[in-house]
């Protein structure tokens, strides 16, 4: 796993460490980080509605639910209206477009993450050299 030692350069002895091992860096022992357990996930699920990010998107979420409800009710009231009589082709084109959009966004996000990780690794390597 090349992410086990964040910031490790190629050939760095810390990059080959086993997961869960203590690491000696600059005369200090670094303890391994804690892992999530199932109780953490249950706690996080219970506090979702109290989260600041959820509070920020609440108005948008309510607006989307109202709009979806209006469209659903209208489609049930007027099932033969041309607005609600889509063919399979529309779903195929929209699904393909959204899939490609998602792939490109994911790739660009991963590229940004990887570039930041390389910069962080170079910075840590230089700081280790400076501290010696």
Secondary structure, DSSP 4 states (H G I P E B T S, - for coil): -TTSSTTPPTT-GGGGPPTT--EEETTEEEPPPPPP-HHHHHHHHHTGGGSHHHHHHHHHHHHHHHHHHHHHHHHHH-TTSGGG---HHHHHHHHHHHHHHHHHHHHHHHHHHHHHHHHHHHHHHHHHHHH-
